[in-house]
């Protein structure tokens, strides 16, 4: 059953909502959050994972009490479309950084004529891999952001961490040229990956495997878990001040977790901090506990048939589940 969207900015549902935004290039994720606060009429807005200013595509925002869901959305798999440039490398692993290396035209031409070699390197970067994040990431090193250390002239090398590249599909390589005439290879790619993956680092590592250097020249996030950029509002719609479609917390929880249907009394009991005895077949790390009237009571852990509240949501009288 399709539910009618809730509109903003005049009405924010009691439990808030999730807003999907198609970010344009040049905007920071913080910029989008700030604009959403004005559009939704609340300062309580957060996001489930940033995008670099260069990147475009899906930002998942939470408003009001629905921000409590964001911690469970951050870990969802991501899908990106991107253009990787081979033959030159930059200090930032993307087009916005200064070039630090370039290979000769003959090397570029030989690689472009050997797509099987590129495909082999792509295959080696697919699956469970160890990846060192880009030095200009927001990861903190001794309390300071890595990108701030790089900008101050420090050499930063971050530790490798496990990530999973579920799929890494590439187009045929094409020879092009940078602004100064340097010949390079561009390949378009679609990457589906685990949270924590840096696509800039993936471009860098592909270039290193091929011995030619590599960086990112375009990046667009097309999906976060079950949420697709095709359902997101444009930046124009966000800034126009009109109504915005929100996804209710119950709808989000139903898409991500098993559902535990409560009676009204069970919902009251959970609100009073009681643990419920339920069918042990419902055991799960997280279930969406939904009361009559399609109200999300909370996300519960069910272990050996007993419930424990992990994330709570306000009840109609404003009381929070404890």
C-alpha positions as CSV (number, residue, x, y, z in Angstrom):
1,X,0.0,0.0,0.0
2,X,1.4,3.4,-1.0
3,X,1.1,6.0,1.7
4,X,0.7,9.7,1.0
5,X,3.9,11.7,1.7
6,X,4.0,14.0,4.6
7,X,4.8,17.6,3.5
8,X,7.1,20.2,5.0
9,X,8.0,22.8,6.2
10,X,4.7,23.5,7.9
11,X,4.1,20.0,9.3
12,X,6.8,17.7,10.8
13,X,5.2,14.5,12.0
14,X,5.5,13.7,15.8
15,X,8.1,11.1,15.1
16,X,9.9,13.1,12.4
17,X,10.9,11.7,9.1
18,X,13.6,10.7,6.7
19,X,14.4,13.0,3.8
20,X,16.2,11.9,0.7
21,X,18.2,14.7,-1.1
22,X,20.0,14.6,-4.4
23,X,23.0,16.7,-3.6
24,X,24.6,18.9,-6.3
25,X,28.3,19.3,-6.7
26,X,29.9,22.2,-4.8
27,X,27.6,21.8,-1.7
28,X,29.0,20.3,1.5
29,X,26.9,17.8,3.4
30,X,26.8,20.4,6.2
31,X,25.3,23.0,3.7
32,X,22.5,20.6,2.8
33,X,21.8,19.9,6.5
34,X,21.6,23.6,7.2
35,X,19.3,24.2,4.3
36,X,17.1,21.3,5.4
37,X,16.8,22.7,8.9
38,X,15.3,25.9,7.4
39,X,13.0,23.9,5.1
40,X,11.8,21.6,7.7
41,X,11.5,24.1,10.5
42,X,13.6,22.2,13.0
43,X,17.3,22.3,14.1
44,X,17.2,18.6,14.8
45,X,18.5,17.4,11.4
46,X,21.3,14.9,10.8
47,X,22.7,12.7,8.0
48,X,23.6,9.1,7.5
49,X,26.9,9.6,5.8
50,X,28.5,12.6,4.1
51,X,29.5,13.3,0.5
52,X,32.5,15.3,-0.5
53,X,31.7,18.7,-2.1
54,X,32.8,17.3,-5.5
55,X,30.4,14.4,-5.3
56,X,26.7,14.4,-6.2
57,X,23.9,12.1,-5.3
58,X,22.0,10.6,-2.4
59,X,22.2,12.1,1.1
60,X,19.9,10.5,3.6
61,X,18.7,13.0,6.3
62,X,16.7,12.5,9.4
63,X,14.6,15.2,11.0
64,X,13.1,15.4,14.5
65,X,12.9,12.1,16.5
66,X,13.7,10.2,13.3
67,X,17.3,11.2,13.7
68,X,17.4,8.2,16.1
69,X,17.3,6.0,13.1
70,X,20.4,7.4,11.5
71,X,22.8,5.4,13.5
72,X,21.2,2.3,11.9
73,X,21.4,3.7,8.4
74,X,25.0,4.7,8.4
75,X,26.1,1.1,8.1
76,X,24.1,0.3,5.0
77,X,25.8,-0.7,1.7
78,X,26.3,2.1,-0.8
79,X,26.2,2.2,-4.6
80,X,28.2,4.7,-6.7
81,X,28.7,5.6,-10.3
82,X,32.1,7.1,-11.0
83,X,34.7,8.0,-13.5
84,X,38.3,6.9,-12.8
85,X,41.2,8.5,-14.5
86,X,44.3,6.4,-15.1
87,X,47.7,7.8,-16.0
88,X,47.9,10.6,-13.5
89,X,47.7,10.8,-9.7
90,X,46.8,13.7,-7.4
91,X,47.5,14.5,-3.7
92,X,43.8,14.2,-2.9
93,X,43.1,11.1,-5.1
94,X,40.5,13.2,-7.0
95,X,40.4,15.9,-9.6
96,X,40.5,18.7,-7.0
97,X,44.0,18.0,-5.8
98,X,47.4,18.9,-7.4
99,X,48.9,16.4,-9.8
100,X,51.8,14.4,-8.2
101,X,52.6,12.0,-11.1
102,X,52.0,11.3,-14.8
103,X,53.1,8.6,-17.1
104,X,54.3,8.9,-20.7
105,X,51.8,8.8,-23.6
106,X,53.2,5.5,-24.9
107,X,52.3,3.9,-21.5
108,X,48.8,5.2,-21.7
109,X,48.3,4.0,-25.2
110,X,49.6,0.5,-24.4
111,X,47.3,0.2,-21.4
112,X,44.2,1.4,-23.3
113,X,45.0,-1.3,-25.9
114,X,45.0,-3.9,-23.2
115,X,41.6,-3.8,-21.4
116,X,42.1,-7.3,-20.1
117,X,44.9,-6.0,-17.9
118,X,42.6,-3.3,-16.5
119,X,39.9,-6.0,-15.9
120,X,42.3,-8.2,-14.0
121,X,43.3,-5.3,-11.7
122,X,39.6,-4.5,-11.2
123,X,38.9,-8.1,-10.2
124,X,41.8,-8.0,-7.7
125,X,40.0,-5.0,-6.0
126,X,36.7,-6.8,-5.9
127,X,35.5,-8.7,-2.8
128,X,36.9,-8.5,0.7
129,X,40.0,-6.2,0.5
130,X,42.2,-4.1,2.8
131,X,42.0,-0.4,1.9
132,X,43.9,2.6,3.2
133,X,41.6,5.6,3.3
134,X,42.6,8.7,1.3
135,X,44.9,11.0,3.3
136,X,42.4,13.9,2.9
137,X,39.6,12.0,4.6
138,X,37.8,13.2,7.7
139,X,39.4,10.4,9.8
140,X,41.0,11.8,13.0
141,X,44.7,11.2,13.6
142,X,45.7,12.1,17.2
143,X,42.6,14.2,17.5
144,X,43.1,16.2,14.2
145,X,41.3,15.5,10.9
146,X,43.6,13.9,8.3
147,X,42.7,16.5,5.7
148,X,43.7,19.3,8.1
149,X,47.1,17.6,8.6
150,X,47.6,17.3,4.8
151,X,46.7,20.9,4.2
152,X,49.2,22.0,6.8
153,X,51.9,20.2,4.9
154,X,52.1,16.9,6.9
155,X,52.6,13.6,5.2
156,X,49.7,11.4,6.3
157,X,49.4,7.6,5.8
158,X,46.3,6.0,7.3
159,X,46.1,2.4,8.3
160,X,44.4,-0.1,6.1
161,X,41.0,-1.4,7.1
162,X,38.8,-4.1,5.8
163,X,36.0,-3.2,3.3
164,X,34.0,-5.2,0.8
165,X,33.5,-4.3,-2.8
166,X,30.5,-6.4,-3.8
167,X,30.6,-5.4,-7.4
168,X,33.0,-3.3,-9.5
169,X,31.7,-2.9,-13.1
170,X,33.7,-0.9,-15.6
171,X,33.3,0.4,-19.1
172,X,35.7,0.1,-22.0
173,X,38.8,2.4,-21.4
174,X,38.9,5.6,-23.5
175,X,41.8,7.9,-24.1
176,X,41.3,11.5,-23.3
177,X,43.4,14.5,-22.3
178,X,43.8,16.7,-19.3
179,X,43.7,20.5,-19.6
180,X,47.4,20.7,-20.3
181,X,47.2,18.0,-23.0
182,X,48.5,15.1,-20.9
183,X,47.0,11.9,-22.3
184,X,45.1,9.8,-19.8
185,X,42.5,7.0,-19.7
186,X,39.0,7.4,-18.3
187,X,36.8,4.5,-17.4
188,X,33.3,4.7,-16.0
189,X,32.4,2.4,-13.2
190,X,29.6,1.3,-11.0
191,X,30.6,0.2,-7.5
192,X,28.5,-1.4,-4.8
193,X,30.4,-1.5,-1.5
194,X,30.2,-1.8,2.2
195,X,30.1,1.3,4.4
196,X,33.5,2.8,5.1
197,X,34.7,2.3,1.5
198,X,36.5,5.3,-0.1
199,X,35.9,5.4,-3.8
200,X,38.8,7.9,-4.2
201,X,41.1,5.3,-2.6
202,X,39.7,2.6,-4.9
203,X,40.7,4.8,-7.9
204,X,44.1,5.4,-6.4
205,X,44.7,1.7,-5.8
206,X,43.6,0.7,-9.3
207,X,46.1,3.1,-10.7
208,X,48.8,1.8,-8.4
209,X,48.1,-1.8,-9.4
210,X,48.4,-0.9,-13.1
211,X,51.6,1.1,-12.4
212,X,50.2,4.3,-13.9
213,X,48.6,6.2,-11.1
214,X,44.9,7.0,-10.8
215,X,42.4,9.4,-9.3
216,X,38.7,10.2,-9.4
217,X,37.2,12.7,-11.7
218,X,33.5,12.2,-11.0
219,X,31.5,10.6,-8.2
220,X,27.7,10.1,-7.7
221,X,26.1,8.1,-4.9
222,X,23.0,6.4,-6.4
223,X,21.8,4.3,-3.5
224,X,22.1,3.8,0.2
225,X,20.7,0.4,1.2
226,X,17.2,0.2,-0.2
227,X,17.0,4.0,-0.8
228,X,17.6,5.2,-4.3
229,X,18.5,8.7,-5.6
230,X,15.6,8.4,-8.1
231,X,13.3,9.0,-5.1
232,X,15.3,12.0,-3.7
233,X,14.3,15.7,-3.9
234,X,16.5,18.0,-5.9
235,X,18.4,20.9,-4.5
236,X,16.1,23.3,-6.3
237,X,13.1,21.7,-4.5
238,X,14.9,21.9,-1.2
239,X,15.7,25.6,-1.5
240,X,12.4,26.6,-3.1
241,X,10.5,26.4,0.3
242,X,7.7,24.2,-0.9
243,X,6.5,20.9,0.5
244,X,9.0,18.0,0.8
245,X,8.2,14.3,0.9
246,X,9.3,12.6,4.1
247,X,9.5,8.9,4.8
248,X,8.0,8.1,8.2
249,X,10.1,6.2,10.7
250,X,7.7,3.2,10.7
251,X,8.1,2.9,6.9
252,X,11.9,3.0,7.2
253,X,12.0,0.4,10.0
254,X,9.7,-1.9,8.1
255,X,12.1,-1.9,5.1
256,X,15.2,-2.6,7.2
257,X,14.2,-4.9,10.0
258,X,11.9,-7.8,10.9
259,X,8.6,-6.5,12.3
260,X,7.2,-7.3,15.7
261,X,3.5,-6.3,15.9
262,X,2.5,-5.2,19.4
263,X,-0.8,-5.0,21.1
264,X,-1.7,-1.7,22.7
265,X,-0.9,-3.1,26.1
266,X,2.5,-4.4,25.0
267,X,3.3,-0.9,23.6
268,X,2.4,0.6,27.0
269,X,4.4,-2.0,28.8
270,X,7.5,-1.2,26.8
271,X,6.9,2.5,27.4
272,X,7.1,1.8,31.1
273,X,10.4,0.0,30.7
274,X,9.1,-3.5,30.9
275,X,10.6,-6.4,28.9
276,X,8.2,-8.5,27.0
277,X,8.0,-12.3,26.7
278,X,7.5,-13.1,23.0
279,X,7.8,-16.1,20.7
280,X,11.5,-17.1,20.6
281,X,11.2,-17.5,16.8
282,X,11.2,-13.7,16.7
283,X,14.8,-13.6,18.1
284,X,16.8,-11.1,16.2
285,X,19.5,-8.5,16.8
286,X,17.0,-5.8,15.9
287,X,13.3,-5.8,15.2
288,X,10.9,-3.0,14.5
289,X,8.3,-2.9,17.3
290,X,5.1,-1.4,15.8
291,X,2.0,-0.6,17.8
292,X,-1.6,-0.4,16.5
293,X,-2.0,2.6,14.3
294,X,1.4,2.0,12.6
295,X,3.4,3.7,15.3
296,X,7.0,2.8,15.7
297,X,7.6,2.2,19.4
298,X,11.3,1.3,19.0
299,X,13.9,-1.0,17.8
300,X,14.3,-4.0,20.1
301,X,16.7,-6.8,20.5
302,X,14.9,-10.1,21.0
303,X,17.0,-12.8,22.7
304,X,15.6,-16.1,24.0
305,X,12.1,-14.7,23.6
306,X,12.8,-11.6,25.8
307,X,12.9,-8.0,24.5
308,X,15.3,-5.2,25.2
309,X,14.9,-1.7,23.9
310,X,17.9,-0.6,21.7
311,X,16.5,2.6,20.2
312,X,13.3,4.2,21.5
313,X,10.8,6.6,19.9
314,X,8.4,9.1,21.4
315,X,4.8,8.0,22.2
316,X,1.8,10.1,21.3
317,X,1.8,11.8,24.7
318,X,5.4,12.9,24.2
319,X,6.8,10.3,26.6
320,X,9.9,8.4,25.3
321,X,10.3,4.7,25.6
322,X,13.0,3.9,28.2
